[in-house]
Amino acid sequence: MDELKPRIRMPQHVAAGEVFQVRTILPHPMETGYRRTRMGEKIPRHIVVAFTVHYNDELVFAADIGPGISSNPYFEFHVRASRSGELVFRWEDDRGQVWNISQKLIVNP
Amino acid sequence: MSWCAVPRRAVFCLLAAGLSFIPFQDTRAAEAISGFDFLSQQNQELQQDNFANPGYLWVEAGAARFAEDGCTDCHPQGSMRGVAVKFPRLDTATGLLENLETQINQCRTEQTKRKVYGYESQALLSLTTYISAQSAGLRWSLGSPAGSSGILPVALKTAMDRGEAYFRERRGQQNLSCAHCHEQNAGQRLRGEIISQGQINGYPAYRHVWGTLGSTHRLFAWCNEAVGAEPLMPGNQTWIELELYLRYRGQALKNESPAVRR
């Protein structure tokens, strides 16, 4: 899935103290490991296992992810704006692949 | 719209003028219904959400690839509105029907001097999705501007008739044709599902059955396997003719690409 990139949607500017929504989606097959091919062979598990979001180095969202989450996992959450800075999004899967995206945030006092 | 009411005099004049166009009788079902109307409310909302709809992962990838692969040398970014709905159309050079995938690969080899992309490769899917999405809300024009008013060039009509023949031909262990499910039994249940009309106005579409996005040819292969038939190779002429017939059959519908389907 190298063709596809994670997407983030969040405002670029917020007022200090405002709560804003962050939406994220990661391209990933999220293969459960329980499926079989038509020939009966097991399709190996391949899933994202962890997702964290840091806002200026403070953890604001984290998820331990299992095979029950469907493909191209989507997460949305809310954050309260404090200082301008950066949100860093990090996904890791069970084969060691890591995705790191950061998005700037401007907070108006 | 009564297309068969074209007066004979007009037909004679057209043929006499040396034009190889034929008005034809409209044999379609009374109402074309999009696969959207067979979705659960959740999936309808998912399709209409241009962030959560996973199909947009391919639209964004396609936009990046469109620039990277030199398409922007001729086509400015975002300038492809109306393009996807011209296909399938006749390639005047080869006489074969071509679909959007064919055209993209042709541009790659002839214009940008690159190699073709494999039919269901992520690269080609991202380009077709990116280009199709720019025609969202438009109707198909059946290979020519005149086609949408019930008049087609003879060669195109012939290809469309073959597409319709495929649609009505029984195949596979189940010995069923497309028409058996999608025409005779659209709206009825197949186990827990309600059978749709099998329209393709949402393709390339994100299909939950696959957990990913796929092309019309991937859908046709899946349908073939569903009746226990050996699927043809993706990109073949027979399926492009079928596409042409299906575009005619669903002409009242608007492009919903990238749609979400079950």
Interface residues (C-beta under 8 A of the other chain):
Chain A: M1 D2 E3 L4 K5 R7 R9 R23 I25 P27 P29 M30 S70 S71 N72 Y74
Chain B: F51 A52 P54 Y56 L57 W58 E60 A61 A64 R65 Q122 A123 S126 G211 T212
